[in-house]
Amino acid sequence: MKLSRPVSWFLLAFGVWSWVIWVTFVKNLVKDGSGLAFDDGHPTAYFWVHLLLAVVSFVLGTVVGVIGLRGLRALRRTS
């Protein structure tokens, strides 16, 4: 299957965007002072659920970004 150049760039950009957003979210989650993420210094269920969401998003963002990168490399080889 061949990906077009715009689709490949979109997938790569989506992968990078996913990492930027979720790294920022995890940093904010760890620094949370509202009591949602930590209760007396111990992680809450809110923390673990959102950390799991972030990890899954990191994996999916990486996979999507790699597909976009491979699409761009394939297009460069055929040009």
N, C-alpha and C positions, 0 to 999 in steps of 0.2 A: 504494500500500500504506500503510495506517495502522498506526502502532505504538501500543500501549497506553501509558498513563502509567508503569506499573511497568517495562515493557520499556525505554522511553526513558530513564528514570532509571538503570536498570541499565547500559545502554550508555554513558551519559555517565560514570557512576561508574567503569566499567571503563576507559574512556579516560584518565581522570584518574589512576586507580590505576596503570595501565601507565606513565605518565610519571613518577610519583613513584618507583616501584620501579626503573625503568631509569636514571633520572638518578642515583639513589643508587648503583646498580651501577657506572655509568661512572665516577663520582667515586672509588669504591673501586678500580676497575680501574687508573685513572691513578696512584693513590697506592700501588699494590701494591709491597711490598718483599720478597716471597717469592721473586722470580726467575721466576715464571711469566709475567708480562706483559712484563717487560723483562729483557734480558740485556746487561749492560754499557751500560745506557742506551738500547739499541735495542729497539724493539717486537718481540715474538716472534709466532709464528703464533697462539698462544693469545690474545694481545692482539687481533690483527686479526679472528679468528673471533668473539670475544665482542663486539668493537665492531660488527661487521656484524650480529650478533644484536640488539644494542641499537638500531641504526638501523632495522632492520626492525620491531622492536617499537614504536619511536617512530611510525613511519609507520602501522602497523596500529592503534595506540592512538589516534592522531589521527583516522583514518578512522572508527573505531567511535564515538569520542566525538562527532564531528560528526554522525553519523547519529542518535545519541541526542539531541543538541541540536536538530537539525532536527525530530525527532519531537515534542519538547516544545513547540517553537514552533508547529508545526502544530496541536497540541492546544489551545494557548492561543488561536489564531486562530478555531478552530471553536466555542469555548466562549462 
